Amino acid sequence: MAKKKKSAKKKTSTKRTAKKTTARRAWTSSDVRELKSLAKKKTGVARIAKALKRTAGAIAVKAHQLGVSLDTRG
């Protein structure tokens, strides 16, 4: 009888990086006031997002809900 060789399989460790969870924050009245003020000054969405420490998408959604235009054209 022939001896069977055991194949040496390498176990590759798959490191899974923990997905960063999104911490949802409620919009305060001062956040809304700041959003309206910056939008009125025709500030860009990216700058508004940075000022309010929120994503550009969150800014766009809230502005749409409030009926605020984010149009930055002169």
C-alpha positions as CSV (number, residue, x, y, z in Angstrom):
1,M,0.0,0.0,0.0
2,A,1.2,3.4,-0.9
3,K,1.2,6.0,1.8
4,K,-0.7,9.1,0.9
5,K,1.0,12.4,1.6
6,K,-1.0,14.9,3.5
7,S,-1.1,18.1,1.6
8,A,0.0,20.9,3.7
9,K,-2.6,23.6,3.2
10,K,-1.7,26.9,4.4
11,K,-4.3,28.6,6.5
12,T,-4.6,32.1,5.3
13,S,-5.8,34.4,8.0
14,T,-8.3,36.8,6.6
15,K,-8.0,39.9,8.6
16,R,-11.3,41.6,8.7
17,T,-11.2,45.3,9.4
18,A,-14.1,46.4,11.4
19,K,-16.4,48.6,9.4
20,K,-16.7,52.0,10.8
21,T,-20.2,52.5,12.1
22,T,-22.0,55.7,11.3
23,A,-23.0,57.6,14.4
24,R,-26.3,59.2,13.5
25,R,-26.9,62.5,15.1
26,A,-30.2,64.4,15.3
27,W,-30.4,67.8,13.7
28,T,-30.5,70.5,16.3
29,S,-32.1,73.9,15.7
30,S,-28.7,75.5,15.7
31,D,-27.5,73.0,13.0
32,V,-30.5,73.9,10.8
33,R,-29.9,77.6,11.4
34,E,-26.3,77.2,10.4
35,L,-27.2,75.2,7.3
36,K,-29.7,77.9,6.1
37,S,-27.2,80.6,6.8
38,L,-24.4,79.0,4.8
39,A,-26.7,78.1,2.0
40,K,-27.9,81.7,1.8
41,K,-24.3,82.8,1.4
42,K,-24.0,80.2,-1.5
43,T,-21.3,78.2,0.3
44,G,-20.5,74.9,-1.3
45,V,-21.9,71.6,0.0
46,A,-18.4,70.3,0.9
47,R,-17.7,73.4,3.1
48,I,-21.1,73.2,4.8
49,A,-20.5,69.5,5.5
50,K,-17.2,70.2,7.0
51,A,-18.5,73.1,9.1
52,L,-21.4,71.0,10.5
53,K,-19.2,67.8,10.7
54,R,-21.7,65.8,8.6
55,T,-21.5,64.2,5.2
56,A,-22.3,66.0,2.0
57,G,-25.2,63.6,1.5
58,A,-26.7,64.4,4.9
59,I,-26.5,68.1,4.1
60,A,-28.2,67.6,0.7
61,V,-31.0,65.5,2.2
62,K,-31.7,67.9,5.0
63,A,-31.6,70.9,2.6
64,H,-34.1,69.2,0.4
65,Q,-36.4,68.4,3.4
66,L,-36.2,72.1,4.4
67,G,-36.7,73.4,0.9
68,V,-33.3,75.1,1.0
69,S,-31.5,75.6,-2.3
70,L,-27.8,74.6,-2.4
71,D,-27.3,76.1,-5.8
72,T,-23.9,77.8,-5.7
73,R,-24.1,79.5,-9.1
74,G,-23.7,83.3,-9.1
